[in-house]
Amino acid sequence: MKSTSTLAPNALQRAARLSVAPMMDWTDRHCRYLHRLLCKNALLYTEMVTAPALVRGGALHLLDFVAAEHPVALQLGGSDPKELAQAARLGAEAGYDEINFNVGCPSDRVQSGTFGAVLMKTPALVAECCAEMIAAVDVEVTVKCRIGVDDQEPQEILPEFLAQVSAAGVGRFAIHARKAWLQGLSPKENRDIPPLDYPLVQQMKGLFPALYLSVNGGITSLDQAASFLEAGMDGVMIGRAAYHQPSDILAAADQHIFGQGNAVNPVTVVQQMLPYIDAHLLSGGKLNQITRHMLGLFAGRPGARAWRRILSERGHIGGTDLVEEALGHVTGQAAA
């Protein structure tokens, strides 16, 4: 669905004070719709979409989203500057507020395509890719990267990477504060095993004060996010915690991070999801395509186990009546 971006750059930067990281198989359009109900202000990201899939494969359905998701960014993967420019143009025409370039994913599939984290080794190519995308679109082009890969020394390569890529016109980066080991660690292990180096990312803000830098990796609470902002980082990007405990991270983010409104009641959010679920079912979709993203809404709260069990076991065949049945186990308790 086309939904033209009308977001001013300064509004996008404000939204990026807190963003939900792009996560493969997780941050699809249903997930983003849910997250937007929980938090009005945070910047949301798509799963990574490869430029070849859009340009050569014509998989334009991967760009589908609804206007309610704004502000929302499209993350692209690839390594061919001209092809990325074409993909970025398609994303901008679809209405995305930002085009983000993936220079951080360590999966085997990404490596075999010579993009993702392996591009940390070729900052000149990243700069060329970004320059082509910037020339092709009016919306902001940003980069999500690691602090380094394999045997690289992050203290040496990260400043050089930021210098080269920012010289191409990129003004905003989200930096995952871990190395990626392209050999010997699985993608899952790459999210946990390499040690976090938050001080290095914070040093980059001192070296590049004009850049908008967000820190990513291992952040599990709004208090932790606020501490990074208070310490001088421009933004904080949260991944798994925002997905698995969305109420803990997102429901209070408008108030805690953006200084607006009150914390959102997840019970109310479930009720707001029902018309969206109905429309999805009427179009031929399955309930669990949406409810799989809702399993953590009541994490740590009375009734959460029953909520998860009902939706997990019967979500492939149920409708909104099943969601209401599951909600009955937490109604009146979730807000307590």
Secondary structure, DSSP 8 states (H G I E B T S, - for coil): --------HHHHHHHTTEEE---TTTSSHHHHHHHHHH-SSSEEEEEEEEHHHHHTS--GGGG---GGG-SEEEEEE-S-HHHHHHHHHHHHHHT-SEEEEEE----HHHHHTT-GGGGGG-HHHHHHHHHHHHHH-SSEEEEEEES-BTT--HHHHHHHHHHHHHHTT--EEEEESS-B-TTT--HHHHTTSS---HHHHHHHHHH-TTSEEEEESS---HHHHHHHHHTT-SEEEE-HHHHHSHHHHTTTHHHHTT--S----HHHHHHHHHHHHHHHHHTT--THHHHTTTTTTTTTSTTHHHHHHHHHHHTTT--HHHHHHHHTTTTTTTT-
